[in-house]
């Protein structure tokens, strides 16, 4: 039996940000939660010279963008349930449309478009200064395991 996540609880931003800050890579990349709830997760990451993949252009490395997208998608999967679930990435396909604009914050939005008892299916779009021109899009699947001690 499948469930959808079109409606549901909104989780406190502080709870979601605490989760992100517990992830060493998310801390190192300066990821920030902008919004978190059953309707979607929005995250961002500031441009940083440490993340530049091409010093001549100042373009941020695609690996930093993919880390942001994977983290947003995993967070969406985690918070797609009430209570939240433990999650891991099963598969993630990322399509890069263009380079992120040097100096601009990269933002992304993850939404859960389908969920079963044990898997969440997530779509993510990343952009920088122009939300109408995505930097990348992704589709992924994520495990859903109840938190230890949580009731279903």
N, CA, C and O of each residue as an XYZ file, in Angstrom:
608
protein
N       0.843     -1.178      0.000
C       0.000      0.000      0.000
C       0.885      1.237      0.000
O       1.854      1.300      0.757
N       0.576      2.206     -0.821
C       1.403      3.405     -0.884
C       0.678      4.585     -0.251
O      -0.546      4.605     -0.123
N       1.473      5.552      0.134
C       0.957      6.764      0.731
C       1.560      7.944     -0.024
O       2.644      7.822     -0.595
N       0.887      9.062     -0.033
C       1.462     10.266     -0.606
C       1.716     11.247      0.515
O       1.228     11.069      1.631
N       2.486     12.293      0.214
C       2.841     13.258      1.240
C       2.440     14.672      0.831
O       3.165     15.629      1.103
N       1.296     14.804      0.185
C       0.860     16.120     -0.249
C       0.495     17.012      0.935
O       0.649     18.231      0.860
N       0.020     16.427      2.006
C      -0.284     17.187      3.203
C       0.343     16.479      4.383
O       0.701     15.304      4.304
N       0.468     17.188      5.452
C       1.054     16.566      6.626
C       1.650     17.618      7.533
O       1.482     18.815      7.303
N       2.346     17.176      8.563
C       2.861     18.101      9.564
C       3.999     18.953      9.021
O       4.708     18.545      8.101
N       4.167     20.120      9.589
C       5.333     20.956      9.340
C       6.238     20.787     10.542
O       5.812     20.991     11.679
N       7.465     20.420     10.301
C       8.398     20.183     11.393
C       9.135     21.471     11.720
O       9.423     22.271     10.830
N       9.442     21.671     13.004
C      10.143     22.893     13.398
C      11.467     23.025     12.642
O      12.220     22.060     12.512
N      11.732     24.214     12.157
C      12.972     24.485     11.449
C      14.172     24.137     12.322
O      15.182     23.641     11.824
N      14.062     24.397     13.618
C      15.172     24.112     14.532
C      15.478     22.617     14.589
O      16.641     22.231     14.702
N      14.451     21.775     14.514
C      14.643     20.323     14.526
C      15.356     19.873     13.252
O      16.272     19.052     13.310
N      14.947     20.398     12.125
C      15.575     20.040     10.857
C      17.005     20.565     10.789
O      17.900     19.860     10.323
N      17.230     21.796     11.250
C      18.578     22.364     11.218
C      19.502     21.591     12.155
O      20.676     21.406     11.834
N      19.008     21.139     13.296
C      19.820     20.329     14.215
C      20.250     19.031     13.538
O      21.382     18.580     13.718
N      19.351     18.433     12.762
C      19.698     17.230     12.011
C      20.822     17.533     11.025
O      21.792     16.779     10.946
N      20.705     18.626     10.274
C      21.710     18.994      9.271
C      23.051     19.271      9.949
O      24.096     18.850      9.453
N      23.026     19.971     11.072
C      24.275     20.296     11.762
C      24.949     19.071     12.368
O      26.129     19.126     12.714
N      24.222     17.974     12.499
C      24.826     16.734     13.001
C      25.587     15.995     11.902
O      26.316     15.047     12.194
N      25.434     16.406     10.661
C      26.118     15.774      9.532
C      27.413     16.530      9.243
O      27.362     17.695      8.849
N      28.573     15.895      9.429
C      29.847     16.603      9.226
C      29.983     17.253      7.846
O      30.465     18.381      7.744
N      29.563     16.553      6.778
C      29.710     17.150      5.444
C      28.798     18.362      5.278
O      29.176     19.332      4.621
N      27.615     18.319      5.859
C      26.685     19.448      5.753
C      27.235     20.659      6.496
O      27.131     21.789      6.019
N      27.821     20.416      7.667
C      28.462     21.516      8.417
C      29.614     22.103      7.614
O      29.732     23.322      7.486
N      30.473     21.223      7.067
C      31.646     21.678      6.316
C      31.251     22.502      5.090
O      31.958     23.439      4.716
N      30.126     22.156      4.466
C      29.660     22.876      3.284
C      28.759     24.065      3.628
O      28.325     24.794      2.737
N      28.482     24.257      4.905
C      27.676     25.400      5.331
C      26.235     25.319      4.896
O      25.619     26.345      4.605
N      25.680     24.119      4.843
C      24.286     23.957      4.423
C      23.344     24.529      5.467
O      23.598     24.455      6.669
N      22.253     25.099      4.984
C      21.267     25.721      5.864
C      19.866     25.313      5.413
O      19.555     25.338      4.223
N      19.030     24.940      6.375
C      17.623     24.648      6.096
C      16.869     25.973      6.003
O      16.988     26.830      6.879
N      16.104     26.127      4.946
C      15.274     27.317      4.775
C      13.823     27.026      5.145
O      13.133     27.884      5.695
N      13.360     25.801      4.837
C      11.987     25.383      5.147
C      11.971     23.859      5.213
O      12.731     23.186      4.516
N      11.092     23.327      6.064
C      11.010     21.874      6.199
C       9.608     21.483      6.629
O       9.107     21.951      7.652
N       8.984     20.628      5.848
C       7.667     20.114      6.178
C       7.288     19.030      5.204
O       8.048     18.718      4.288
N       6.135     18.461      5.390
C       5.688     17.382      4.521
C       5.539     17.838      3.072
O       5.606     17.016      2.158
N       5.337     19.134      2.851
C       5.175     19.652      1.495
C       6.511     19.863      0.785
O       6.535     20.025     -0.435
N       7.615     19.865      1.518
C       8.915     20.038      0.879
C       9.977     20.524      1.832
O       9.689     21.029      2.917
N      11.224     20.361      1.398
C      12.389     20.839      2.134
C      13.144     21.786      1.224
O      13.413     21.467      0.066
N      13.482     22.947      1.748
C      14.313     23.892      1.017
C      15.603     24.084      1.794
O      15.590     24.321      3.002
N      16.722     23.976      1.079
C      18.038     24.146      1.679
C      18.870     25.072      0.807
O      18.545     25.306     -0.357
N      19.958     25.604      1.387
C      20.859     26.432      0.608
C      22.284     26.255      1.114
O      22.531     25.750      2.209
N      23.210     26.695      0.265
C      24.630     26.622      0.564
C      25.277     27.848     -0.081
O      25.112     28.090     -1.277
N      26.004     28.606      0.711
C      26.658     29.802      0.189
C      27.828     29.422     -0.711
O      28.476     28.396     -0.502
N      28.092     30.261     -1.716
C      29.285     30.080     -2.539
C      30.489     30.251     -1.621
O      30.491     31.121     -0.750
N      31.488     29.442     -1.811
C      32.703     29.499     -1.000
C      33.868     29.120     -1.898
O      33.774     28.153     -2.653
N      34.955     29.859     -1.830
C      36.125     29.598     -2.673
C      36.654     28.178     -2.476
O      37.248     27.608     -3.391
N      36.443     27.605     -1.290
C      36.903     26.231     -1.031
C      36.174     25.216     -1.909
O      36.694     24.120     -2.123
N      35.007     25.539     -2.415
C      34.195     24.598     -3.180
C      34.321     24.775     -4.695
O      33.643     24.092     -5.462
N      35.184     25.684     -5.115
C      35.342     25.978     -6.536
C      36.026     24.810     -7.235
O      37.057     24.311     -6.784
N      35.431     24.389     -8.342
C      35.983     23.295     -9.128
C      36.885     23.777    -10.257
O      37.764     23.042    -10.708
N      36.672     25.011    -10.715
C      37.474     25.581    -11.794
C      37.944     26.965    -11.354
O      37.175     27.925    -11.411
N      39.205     27.079    -10.913
C      39.707     28.361    -10.413
C      39.642     29.497    -11.433
O      39.535     30.663    -11.051
N      39.706     29.171    -12.718
C      39.676     30.227    -13.737
C      38.307     30.885    -13.848
O      38.213     32.071    -14.163
N      37.237     30.117    -13.589
C      35.886     30.671    -13.723
C      35.222     30.954    -12.377
O      34.287     31.750    -12.302
N      35.700     30.307    -11.313
C      35.078     30.467     -9.998
C      33.810     29.650     -9.830
O      33.056     29.861     -8.880
N      33.567     28.712    -10.750
C      32.360     27.894    -10.698
C      32.499     26.836     -9.606
O      33.523     26.161     -9.500
N      31.459     26.708     -8.806
C      31.437     25.728     -7.719
C      31.445     24.308     -8.308
O      30.839     24.057     -9.349
N      32.121     23.408     -7.645
C      32.239     22.021     -8.105
C      30.882     21.319     -8.050
O      30.109     21.522     -7.114
N      30.601     20.494     -9.056
C      29.346     19.750     -9.104
C      29.165     18.834     -7.911
O      28.033     18.535     -7.530
N      30.258     18.383     -7.313
C      30.162     17.522     -6.129
C      29.540     18.237     -4.942
O      28.812     17.627     -4.159
N      29.824     19.528     -4.803
C      29.211     20.305     -3.717
C      27.717     20.459     -3.968
O      26.914     20.369     -3.039
N      27.347     20.693     -5.225
C      25.927     20.816     -5.574
C      25.216     19.481     -5.344
O      24.107     19.451     -4.811
N      25.848     18.387     -5.743
C      25.215     17.075     -5.549
C      25.083     16.746     -4.070
O      24.092     16.136     -3.667
N      26.055     17.132     -3.250
C      25.949     16.899     -1.803
C      24.767     17.667     -1.222
O      24.042     17.143     -0.377
N      24.571     18.902     -1.669
C      23.430     19.700     -1.208
C      22.116     19.025     -1.608
O      21.198     18.919     -0.794
N      22.028     18.574     -2.845
C      20.797     17.957     -3.336
C      20.507     16.634     -2.626
O      19.361     16.360     -2.271
N      21.531     15.821     -2.419
C      21.355     14.546     -1.725
C      20.929     14.773     -0.280
O      20.068     14.060      0.234
N      21.525     15.757      0.372
C      21.174     16.046      1.762
C      19.750     16.565      1.871
O      19.021     16.183      2.786
N      19.345     17.431      0.948
C      17.962     17.937      0.953
C      16.979     16.801      0.705
O      15.937     16.723      1.356
N      17.311     15.918     -0.239
C      16.424     14.796     -0.544
C      16.326     13.846      0.644
O      15.234     13.386      0.979
N      17.446     13.549      1.277
C      17.429     12.683      2.459
C      16.644     13.299      3.600
O      15.933     12.599      4.320
N      16.769     14.599      3.767
C      16.015     15.301      4.808
C      14.524     15.232      4.499
O      13.710     15.021      5.399
N      14.161     15.412      3.220
C      12.753     15.296      2.826
C      12.239     13.905      3.129
O      11.144     13.749      3.669
N      13.025     12.887      2.785
C      12.603     11.508      3.065
C      12.402     11.317      4.562
O      11.396     10.758      4.999
N      13.365     11.785      5.340
C      13.303     11.626      6.795
C      12.037     12.260      7.376
O      11.365     11.668      8.220
N      11.726     13.462      6.914
C      10.592     14.196      7.468
C       9.292     13.970      6.692
O       8.296     14.648      6.947
N       9.292     13.027      5.752
C       8.052     12.719      5.031
C       7.117     11.881      5.894
O       5.954     11.677      5.545
N       7.627     11.403      7.009
C       6.825     10.596      7.939
C       6.690     11.311      9.271
O       7.512     12.156      9.625
N       5.657     10.967      9.992
C       5.469     11.480     11.346
C       5.193     10.280     12.246
O       4.117      9.689     12.144
N       6.118      9.896     13.122
C       7.381     10.581     13.404
C       8.392     10.375     12.283
O       8.236      9.482     11.451
N       9.455     11.229     12.269
C      10.474     11.110     11.231
C      11.099      9.714     11.188
O      11.038      8.954     12.154
N      11.695      9.405     10.048
C      12.296      8.087      9.817
C      13.804      8.201      9.679
O      14.333      9.268      9.367
N      14.486      7.097      9.914
C      15.901      6.984      9.582
C      15.956      6.692      8.088
O      15.138      5.927      7.579
N      16.909      7.291      7.381
C      16.944      7.125      5.930
C      18.359      6.969      5.407
O      19.324      7.378      6.053
N      18.467      6.384      4.254
C      19.718      6.271      3.508
C      19.377      6.352      2.027
O      18.289      5.958      1.607
N      20.316      6.865      1.240
C      20.104      6.974     -0.199
C      20.215      5.599     -0.849
O      21.231      4.918     -0.712
N      19.167      5.201     -1.555
C      19.216      3.973     -2.353
C      19.771      4.271     -3.745
O      20.629      3.545     -4.249
N      19.282      5.327     -4.352
C      19.735      5.726     -5.685
C      19.433      7.187     -5.904
O      18.414      7.694     -5.435
N      20.320      7.872     -6.621
C      20.117      9.296     -6.900
C      20.676      9.607     -8.280
O      21.860      9.398     -8.543
N      19.823     10.105     -9.151
C      20.247     10.508    -10.493
C      20.189     12.030    -10.552
O      19.158     12.636    -10.260
N      21.307     12.636    -10.931
C      21.383     14.092    -11.029
C      21.678     14.474    -12.467
O      22.584     13.927    -13.095
N      20.903     15.418    -12.984
C      21.136     15.981    -14.312
C      21.545     17.439    -14.131
O      20.794     18.239    -13.573
N      22.744     17.776    -14.608
C      23.247     19.149    -14.527
C      22.859     19.894    -15.790
O      23.137     19.434    -16.898
N      22.217     21.048    -15.629
C      21.790     21.851    -16.768
C      22.798     22.938    -17.126
O      22.984     23.268    -18.297
N      23.441     23.482    -16.110
C      24.394     24.574    -16.326
C      25.236     24.745    -15.072
O      24.932     24.169    -14.027
N      26.290     25.533    -15.178
C      27.123     25.833    -14.013
C      26.402     26.827    -13.119
O      25.672     27.696    -13.594
N      26.616     26.688    -11.829
C      26.084     27.682    -10.893
C      26.860     28.984    -11.089
O      28.051     28.961    -11.398
N      26.188     30.105    -10.911
C      26.817     31.410    -11.076
C      27.830     31.642     -9.967
O      27.475     31.559     -8.791
N      29.091     31.933    -10.311
C      30.094     32.184     -9.275
C      29.656     33.302     -8.323
O      29.146     34.338     -8.749
N      29.864     33.068     -7.047
C      29.517     34.046     -6.015
C      28.099     33.968     -5.507
O      27.770     34.619     -4.515
N      27.240     33.189     -6.157
C      25.833     33.100     -5.758
C      25.570     31.914     -4.841
O      26.193     30.861     -4.978
N      24.641     32.093     -3.903
C      24.168     31.003     -3.049
C      23.413     29.997     -3.915
O      22.612     30.380     -4.769
N      23.674     28.706     -3.689
C      22.935     27.649     -4.392
C      21.802     27.213     -3.482
O      22.014     26.956     -2.297
N      20.615     27.130     -4.026
C      19.419     26.738     -3.278
C      18.820     25.499     -3.919
O      19.028     25.240     -5.104
N      18.082     24.741     -3.136
C      17.367     23.607     -3.725
C      16.082     23.349     -2.952
O      15.928     23.740     -1.795
N      15.171     22.679     -3.635
C      13.891     22.282     -3.044
C      13.684     20.811     -3.363
O      13.784     20.388     -4.514
N      13.394     20.036     -2.317
C      13.125     18.610     -2.455
C      11.672     18.344     -2.085
O      11.167     18.869     -1.093
N      11.009     17.528     -2.890
C       9.622     17.130     -2.618
C       9.501     15.613     -2.734
O      10.158     14.981     -3.561
N       8.651     15.052     -1.893
C       8.370     13.627     -1.936
C       7.147     13.440     -2.835
O       6.058     13.922     -2.523
N       7.339     12.737     -3.951
C       6.210     12.570     -4.869
C       5.529     11.219     -4.722
O       4.442     11.010     -5.260
N       6.164     10.290     -3.991
C       5.538      8.989     -3.730
C       6.245      8.357     -2.540
O       7.448      8.532     -2.347
N       5.481      7.625     -1.752
C       6.067      6.971     -0.589
C       5.366      5.657     -0.333
O       4.141      5.567     -0.408
N       6.157      4.631     -0.029
C       5.624      3.355      0.430
C       5.985      3.249      1.910
O       6.501      4.199      2.498
N       5.714      2.103      2.500
C       6.089      1.952      3.913
C       7.592      2.004      4.123
O       8.050      2.389      5.198
N       8.376      1.621      3.104
C       9.815      1.521      3.313
C      10.688      2.343      2.365
O      11.911      2.356      2.511
N      10.078      3.026      1.399
C      10.864      3.813      0.443
C      10.155      5.128      0.135
O       8.941      5.160     -0.068
N      10.932      6.215      0.102
C      10.428      7.526     -0.325
C      11.076      7.873     -1.659
O      12.269      7.641     -1.856
N      10.286      8.429     -2.573
C      10.762      8.839     -3.888
C      10.737     10.361     -3.926
O       9.694     10.984     -3.727
N      11.897     10.946     -4.185
C      12.089     12.385     -4.012
C      12.560     13.026     -5.319
O      13.349     12.438     -6.058
N      12.066     14.241     -5.597
C      12.558     15.081     -6.693
C      13.197     16.323     -6.090
O      12.704     16.872     -5.104
N      14.300     16.759     -6.691
C      15.019     17.945     -6.207
C      15.355     18.841     -7.392
O      15.727     18.365     -8.464
N      15.218     20.141     -7.180
C      15.653     21.129     -8.163
C      16.601     22.098     -7.458
O      16.303     22.587     -6.369
N      17.750     22.371     -8.091
C      18.726     23.330     -7.549
C      18.835     24.523     -8.489
O      18.755     24.367     -9.708
N      19.018     25.715     -7.923
C      19.156     26.931     -8.712
C      20.057     27.889     -7.951
O      20.447     27.619     -6.815
N      20.385     29.002     -8.579
C      21.179     30.021     -7.893
C      20.440     31.347     -7.941
O      19.448     31.510     -7.230
N      20.875     32.284     -8.739
C      20.238     33.598     -8.784
C      18.935     33.627     -9.572
O      18.190     34.604     -9.498
N      18.653     32.569    -10.323
C      17.466     32.559    -11.168
C      16.747     31.209    -11.046
O      17.155     30.230    -11.670
N      15.696     31.161    -10.256
C      14.966     29.910    -10.016
C      14.337     29.357    -11.292
O      14.031     28.166    -11.358
N      14.142     30.188    -12.290
C      13.552     29.728    -13.546
C      14.574     28.990    -14.417
O      14.207     28.346    -15.400
N      15.848     29.086    -14.056
C      16.918     28.410    -14.803
C      17.645     27.471    -13.854
O      18.633     27.873    -13.239
N      17.191     26.240    -13.716
C      17.825     25.315    -12.764
C      19.290     25.049    -13.092
O      19.698     25.013    -14.253
N      20.059     24.866    -12.031
C      21.442     24.413    -12.153
C      21.423     22.897    -12.378
O      22.174     22.369    -13.199
N      20.550     22.209    -11.634
C      20.459     20.751    -11.732
C      19.107     20.280    -11.226
O      18.431     20.975    -10.468
N      18.729     19.086    -11.660
C      17.553     18.410    -11.116
C      17.982     16.992    -10.735
O      18.958     16.459    -11.264
N      17.240     16.400     -9.817
C      17.569     15.043     -9.375
C      16.299     14.288     -9.021
O      15.280     14.876     -8.656
N      16.386     12.984     -9.137
C      15.330     12.081     -8.695
C      16.019     10.970     -7.923
O      17.026     10.421     -8.371
N      15.469     10.639     -6.754
C      16.106      9.599     -5.959
C      15.130      8.784     -5.150
O      13.966      9.146     -4.977
N      15.642      7.670     -4.660
C      14.870      6.813     -3.755
C      15.654      6.671     -2.453
O      16.881      6.578     -2.454
N      14.916      6.655     -1.347
C      15.515      6.679     -0.015
C      14.782      5.701      0.899
O      13.556      5.598      0.864
N      15.555      4.986      1.720
C      14.951      4.051      2.664
C      14.165      4.817      3.717
O      14.456      5.981      3.991
N      13.178      4.171      4.302
C      12.418      4.705      5.425
C      12.363      3.645      6.517
O      11.660      2.644      6.379
N      13.087      3.857      7.580
C      13.064      2.956      8.724
C      12.624      3.762      9.937
O      13.108      4.877     10.137
N      11.715      3.225     10.758
C      11.291      3.977     11.943
C      12.466      4.297     12.850
O      13.403      3.509     12.979
N      12.402      5.454     13.469
C      13.407      5.796     14.479
C      13.331      4.797     15.617
O      12.239      4.336     15.948
N      14.444      4.452     16.219
C      14.390      3.516     17.361
C      13.416      4.022     18.431
O      13.492      5.175     18.857
N      12.525      3.167     18.847
C      11.552      3.525     19.889
C      10.329      4.250     19.390
O       9.415      4.518     20.171
N      10.280      4.579     18.099
C       9.121      5.309     17.553
C       7.984      4.343     17.244
O       8.205      3.200     16.845
N       6.771      4.827     17.437
C       5.577      4.045     17.075
C       5.178      4.357     15.658
O       5.354      5.483     15.193
N       4.648      3.382     14.973
C       4.157      3.604     13.607
C       2.766      4.155     13.656
O       2.167      4.413     12.612
